[in-house]
Amino acid sequence: MSNGFVVIDKPPGITSHDVVSRVRRTLGIKKVGHTGTLDPFATGVLPIAVNDGTKAIPFLDEGSKTYEALLLLGVTTDTLDMTGTVLSESDSSNVTTEQFASSLSHFTGAITQIPPMYSAIKQNGQPLYKLARQGVEVERKARDIEIYSLELISFNLPLVAIRVVCSRGTYVRTLADDIGQRLGCGAALQELRRTASGPFRIEDAVTLDELEAAAGEGRVNGLCLSPMAALSHLPEIPLTIAGLDGLRFGKSPSWDCTFLDAPLVCTKETAVRLTADGALVAIALLVPGCHCDTDAVIKLKRVLL
């Protein structure tokens, strides 16, 4: 039985929900979900959780994402990409490589970003993109994001390719528009490809057709990243047989039901992996003790038995 995460190389022209539906049909599994979305025109890494992988989604570390983006200079659109209506056009032939590279430095580090109207963010329960399609524009609050690095890949006016390593919640479309505004000629996103999302890499991704072929040949398990591996950033607490037996009844383990020499120390609630014989059996929270001399408490969150 497939269990964990399959990294799909999403093709252009379909939604992330479409990918989930196709994976569900291909594998014949009901418990399927994705970790974050990609715009329909975007391609690349889309992690799909199957079976117990869905229980691990809230505990993933996808704080860093990597994109390769192709910007078209001299154009602005209502969607901030080339799927929308062109609002303005201007000459970008005077922009030099040095000017463009210099502009990138202004968008590196901790910055704020105003989410685009064409986004799934909800305001008063209504997705912004639905309001945008009705011709309605509302004020959006700026969000704190971080651009860890910006790298110029190629410069062939009016097309410029960059690599973006950024925090979760970053809109590359907005970044492209902001860069265009700074250059004074405008810019819109022509292509967007995600090459990494947390522990998931494009090198490990398969196309939907490749997944179907693997399913037909019984090779799907070999394509799955286990929940244990996907949550490798979390501390591990190995359980004794008594601790494992307690999980079957929904009982949080005490420290004497672990193989650790001493309780783990924490100053705030921390997610941890509970394991048995090297396999992930549950996800728990480590909760600080009520007093400075009191051991932390293991609080069960998800059982994967």
N, C-alpha and C positions, 0 to 999 in steps of 0.2 A: 504494500500500500504506500503510495507517495505521501511523503510527510516532510514539511519544512518549507523551503523557498525555492522557486524556480525563477531565474532571472530571464525575463523576456526582452529581446531586442525589439521594442515596439516599432512598427512601421508607421509611416505618415498616413493621415487621412482617417484614422479611427480614434475613438476615445479610449481612455484607460478602462472604463466600464465595459467597452466592447471586448477588450483583451481578456478581462476577467470572465466574461460570458463564454468566450471561445475556449479558454483553458478549462472551464468547468465542463463544457461539452466534450472536449478532447479526452480528459482524464476520467470523466464520469463521476466527478466528486462534487458534492454540494458545498462543502466548507472551503470556499476560495475567496480571497480578498487581495487588494493591492495596498501598498504602503506609499501613499501620496499619489499624485496624478501628474500626467504629462499632457500638455495641450495637444489637440488632435493633429496639428501639423508637425509636432515635435517627434523625434525618434530617440531610440536608445534605451538605456537601463530602466526597466519597470519591474521591480521585485513583486512577484506574485506568491502569496502565502497559500499553502494547501494544508488541509486537515489541521494538525496541531500547530502548524506555523502561524495560523490565525491568532492563536492565544499569545504568541510571542510579539505580535506587532507593536503593542503599546510600550514594549521595553527595548525596542531596537535603538541603536545609536546611529541616526541618519543626520547628524548635525552638520555634516560636510557633504556638499554635492559638487560634482564637476561637470561642466558643460562646454561644448564647442559650439560657438555661435557665429553665424555669418550675417554681417550687417550690410544693408544697402544704404549708402550715404546719399543725401540729397532728396530724401523722401520722408514724409510723415504720414501716418494713417490713423484712423480712429481706434484700431485695435493694437497699435504699436508694432504690428507685424504685417507681412504682405498678404495676409488673408483678408484684410480689411479694406475700407474705402480710402483712397488716397486723398489727403487733405491739402498737401502742398508739395511742390517740387522746386528744387533749386540746384544751382551748379555747385558740385563738390570737387571739381577738378583742381582747385587751388589748395586743397588740404594735403599737407605733406606727411610722410611717414613719421617724422619727428614731432609734428603737431599732434598727430593722433596718439602716438605713444605717450606724449606728455599729458594728454587729456586723461589717460587711464589712471595716472597717479592720483587724480582728484577723486576717484571712486574706489580706492583701495583702503581697507581698514573698516572701522565701525562707522557706518553712515545711516541715514534715514531714507526711506523710500515710500512714495505714495503709491499704493496698489492701483493697477489700471482698472478702469470701469469694466472692461471685458475680463472679469475674473470671477471665481466661484465664491468669493467672500460674500457673506450675507450681511445685509443691513436691514434691521427691522424684519428679519425673517425672509427677506427677498434677496436672492443671488444678484450681485451687481450686474452680471452679464445680461440678465433678463431686463433690468432697467435700461441698460445701454441699448439693447435692441429696440426699446420703445422710444429711443431718443432722449431719455432722461439721464442727466448727469447729477450726481450727488457728491457732497463733500466727503472725502475719505481722510481718515487719520493717518499720519505718517507712521511708518513702522521702523523699529530699529533692526538693522540687519548687519551682517559683516561680510565683506568681500576679502577673502584671505589672499587671493592673488589674481591678477589679470595679466595675461600673456598675449602678445601680438603674434599670430600664427602666419598670416599672409596679408599683403597689402596690394590689391589690384583694383584701383578705383574703377567704378564706385563701390566695389565689394571689398570688405575687410573682414577677416576671420580672427576671432579671439578665443582664448581658453579662459574660462571663469571657474574659480574654486570659491564657493560661497556657503553661507549658512542656509539652513532651512528657512523657507519663507521668502527667499529672494526671487524677484521677478526679473528674468533676463530681458524680457521685452521692455520693461521700464528702464533697465540699465542702458539698453540700446538707445532708447529715446532720450535719456538724460545725456548720453555721450554726444548724440547728434545736436542737442541744444547747446552744449558747451562749445562744439565746433562751429556753431552758427549756420550749419547747412541742413540740419535735421538728419535722422536716421531711423530706419525701421528694421526689424528682425526678419531676415529672409529664410534662414534655416536655423534649427536648434536641435542639438543632439546631446543627450545626457550620457556621459561615459562612466560615471560613478555616483553611487548614493550610499553613503556609509560603507558597510562591508561588501556591498554588491558592486561588481565591476563588469564592464562591457566584455572583457575577455572571457567571462563565464556565462555570457548571455547566449540564448538560442532564439531563433526566429519561431514564429507560430507554426510554420510548416515543418521546421526541424523537430519541434515538440510533438507534432502529430506523427511524424515518422518514428520517433523514439517510442511513443505510446504503442504504435502498431507492432514494434519489435520488442516490447517489454523492457525498454532501457530507461524509463523515466526516473527510477530511483537514483540512477547514476548522475542525473542532472540536478538533483535536489541538494541544496545546502541545508544541513540539519539545523534545527532550532538551537542546538548546543553550540554549533559553530557561529551562527548568526548573532548569538548573544555572548560571544567570547569576551566582550568588554566588561561583563559583569563578574564580580567575585564568585568563586565556586565554593559550595559547602557540601562535601560528600556525606551521605547518610549511612547509618548502620541499618541492619535488617529491621530493627525495631522502629527506626525513623521512617523507613520505607513503608512498613506495614501501617503506620499511623496515617500516612498520606491517603491510603485507600479509604479511610473513614473521615477524610477532610481535617485531620488533626495537624496543627502546626508543630514541628519538631522542637524539642528542647535541646540544649547544647550537648547533653549527655547522649543524645541520639545521633550525634555527628562524629566523624573521625578526626575533627580538629583538636589540637592539643589545648587550645584556649579559645574562648569566644572572640569573634571579630569585633573590632572597635569601630564605632561610627558616631558622628556628631549630628547627622541628619538622616532621614529615611533614605535607604539605599536599596535598590533592587539587587537580588542575588540569584544565582542558579543553585538549585538543589539537585544533586546528582547521585546516581547509584551505579557502581561498576563503570564509571566513565560516561554514562548516558544521562541526559537531562530528563528529570522526572517531575520537576515542578519549578515554578518561579515564585519567589517570596520577597517580602520587604524586610529589611533589617531596620528595626525601630530602636532609637536610643532609649536607654533605661530612664526611669523617672528621676533617679538620683545619680550623682556622679560616681557612686560606688556600686551601681547596679548594672548588671550585664545587659547588653542589647537583647531585644526579643525578636525571634523569627516569626513573622506573620505571613501565613500562606496566602498567595494571590491566585495562582493558576496551577492546576494539577494536570500533568501531561501523561499520566499512566494510561 
